[in-house]
Amino acid sequence: MNFLVKFAQGFIGLFELGAGTFVDWVGGIIPKVLLLLVFMNSLISLIGVEKVNKFAKFCSKRKILAYGILPFVSAFMVGNPMALSMGKFLPEYQKPSYYATAAYHCHTNNGLFPHINPGELFVWLGIANGVEKLGLDVTPLAIRYMLVGLVMNFFAGWITDFTTNYVEKQQNVKLKRTIDVEAQ
């Protein structure tokens, strides 16, 4: 009988712990993420969608811009999953590489910019909670994670270029190297 009581207490304790975490989020991170989303959407509206599109096309001209700057700015401005859609402005052969980098940016930048990927914020919050329990500040970790991410995410795109070229040769297919403006 004692086993059933302990099991029931543990079971309800799990939900009490979850409820406490939820209340903390409602009072802390959720309003912050909501305001960041409003800010980003307002900024895009002020800048203009056309200018954002022109910036993406400009970035397609150099790998460092296409796989370093564009995915970072896209993740920051429109978050996940919309950051992935900015690849539509790139030539076909760059799209797999852009997707690789943009998908990673939606994770590695989440510590400093939680609005980017609120659906996976629990991963960062779990790590941050452990760091805070050690009495340490999470900001340096978030900055390091983002900086390492900038470098490694670029390499992910660059390496994906090699795999794309390999698959092109293997399948005897040639992807478009120019941007089809009318398809935009």
Number of C-alpha atoms within 10 A of each C-alpha: 6 7 8 9 10 11 12 12 11 12 11 12 12 11 11 12 11 12 12 11 12 14 12 12 13 12 11 11 17 17 12 16 17 14 13 18 19 12 13 17 14 12 13 15 12 9 11 11 12 11 11 17 15 11 14 23 20 15 20 22 13 10 18 15 16 27 28 25 17 25 31 26 17 24 28 23 21 20 25 22 15 14 24 22 15 22 24 19 22 24 18 17 18 25 24 16 26 32 22 21 28 33 17 21 30 27 23 25 25 24 24 17 21 25 28 29 23 19 10 14 17 11 13 19 16 11 13 19 14 13 14 12 9 9 9 13 12 18 12 11 16 18 15 14 17 22 14 12 22 21 12 17 26 27 18 19 26 22 14 20 19 12 14 19 16 12 13 14 11 9 9 8 10 13 12 12 11 13 16 13 10 5 7 8
